[in-house]
Amino acid sequence: MKKIAVIAMFTWATSLFSLQIQAVEPVSEVRAALPEARLSGQAKMRFWGFEVYQASLWVTPGFSAAGYAQSPFALELTYLRDFKGADIAKRSIAEMRRQAPLSSAQESAWETQMRTLFPDVKIGDRITGVHQPGLGAVFWHNTRRLGEIKDPAFAKLFFGIWLSEQTSEPQLRRALLAQSTTQITAPGPAQVNAPTARTGSGTP
């Protein structure tokens, strides 16, 4: 099973299932950081039938999908498998590189910071990132504040793993933005209608 989890981290054959959005209250760390947060979308990622994580995007009034880098929001990942923090950091750098060229200095500095911040996660653990426009990103592990990376360029590319048009998982992006006013191609008011499977490079 451990081998399957490692494979899922690096070579995805994914199925994306969006979740029906209901009246859901944000977790305490999101509520504290963004009192006006509302749920934009949720989706569960699967690998060959194995659940990997559930992603939830919390946005504030005026959120713009196209201008996400200028908006405060929170991305909550609830892990449904065990992963090493170092693997999450390494995969994050690979996904960030899809969006823009990174210098070796940037890669080294950012991966080091993420390795320092991100713990190993167990089933049911949450890692929540809060985007602070113009400042960077703050991270929590469940209700424990991990720390922050004070770099707007890092924050834009990190959250772009899920929200950028260059994401490796466009269906996941669509599901997360399902309730955002700027999401004009969502096939339904609350969810992507049919789960689909494809081969992609994956997300953390």
N, C-alpha and C positions, 0 to 999 in steps of 0.2 A: 504493500500500500504506500510505503514511503517513496518507493521508486516512481509510482504513478503520480504522486504529488509533485515530484521534481520535474517529470516530463510535462505535466500540466503547466508548470511555471514557464517553460521555455519553448515548447512546441505545441501550440493549441490546435485542436480540432474542435471548435466551440459551438455550443448551442446557446442562444441567448433567449431568456424568457423574461419578458417584462411583467411586472406585478401590478395588479389592479390597485390604483391609488385610492385610499380611503382617508378618513380623518385620522391622521397619525401625528402624534406629538413628537417633537424633536427630543433626542437624548439630552441629558443635562449639560454636557459640554457644548453642544450646539446652541442650546437655549441660552446659556450664559454668554457665549460669544456673539450670538446674533438673535436678540430677543424677538425680532420680527420675522424670523425665518419661517418659510413654508416649504412643503415638499414639492419639488418640481417633477421628480420621477424616480423610479426604482427599477432595478433589473437584477436578475440572478444569472450568474455565469456558470455554465456547466462544461465539463470536459468529458466527452464520451460517456455521458450519463452521470458523471460524478459532479456534485455541486462544489464549486470553487469558492465563490464569495457572492454576497449580495451588496450591490452598490446603491446608495441613496444620495441624491443631490438636494441640498437645502439652499434656497435662494432668498434674497430680500427684495422688497419692492423696487422696481426699476431695473431688475436684472436683465441683461442683454446677452443672449448666447453669442452673438458675433463679437461683443465687447466684454467677454467674460473676464479678461485680464484687468478690467477697470471696475469690476463689481465685487463686493463682498459676498462670499458664499461658503458653504461647507460641503465637503465630500466625505461621506461615511462609508467605510468598507467593513462589513461584518464577514469574517473569514469562516468558511465552512470546511476548511482543511487546514492542516498544520503547514507553516512555512517558516523558513529561516529569515531573519531580518536582513542578513547580508544578501540573500537571493532577491528579496524585494528591492533592495537598493540597486543591485546590479541590473535587474530587469527594467527598473525605472529609467536608468541612464540610457539603455538601449532604445526604449520607447521615446524618450525625450529627443534623442538624436534623429528620429524620424521627422521631427518638425523643423529643425534648424541645425546647421553645423555647430558643433561644440569644440572648443579648443581643448587640448589635453589638460590644461590647467583647470578649466571649468569642470571637466569630467572627473578629474581626480578630487578636486575640492568638494564638489557636490556629492559624489559617491561616498567620500569619507564622512561628510556630515550626516548623510542618510544612514550609513552603517552605524554611526554613533547613536542616532536617535531611534531608529526602528528596532523594536525588540523582536525576538522570535514570537510567532503568533500560534495560538492553539484554536481549535474549533470553538466558535462562539465569541472570540476576541474581536474587538473593534479597533481599527485605526481610523481616526478622523482628522482630516486636514481642513483648516480654516484659512481661506485666502484673504489676505489683508492688502487691498490695492495700494500699490506704490511702496509697500514695505516688505512683503514676503509671505511666509506661511507659518502657521503654528500647528503643531501636531499633538494629538492625544492618543494614548493607548487605553481603551475603555474610559474610565473617568480620570485617569492620571495624565497630567500635562507632561509631555515628553520634552518639549522645547520648541524652538523656532529656527528657521533659516531666513535670515534677513537679507533677502536678495529677490527683488521683483522679477528679474530675468529667470531665476530658478523657478519661482512660483508659477509664472506664465507657462513654462514648458512642462512642469510637473503636472499641473492640473490639466494641461492640454493633452496629456495621455488619454484622458476621457472626454474632454470638451473641445479640443481643436478639430478643425475639419481634416487635419492630417492624421487623426487617430487611426490606429490599426483595427479598431472595433467600431465602425460607423453605426451599427445597429444599437450598440450599447449607448453611444452618444445620443442617438435619437430617443431611446427610452428614457434616459436621464433628463432630457429636455422636453419631455412630452407635455408638461404643464406650463412651460415657459412661453410667453406671448410671442417670442421671436422665432419659435420653432414652427415653420410653415409647412413642413412636409410630413409631420406626424400623421400616421394613418388613422388614428382614432383619438378621442378626447382624453383617454387615460392610459393607453397601452399600445404596443405594437401587436397587431392582430395575431400573427402566426409565428411561432418560433422557427428559426431557420438554422441550418448548420453550415459551417464553412471552415476552411483552413486559414489561419491567420497567425500573426506573430505573437499576439496576446498582450495582456496588460497585467500589472502586478497583482 
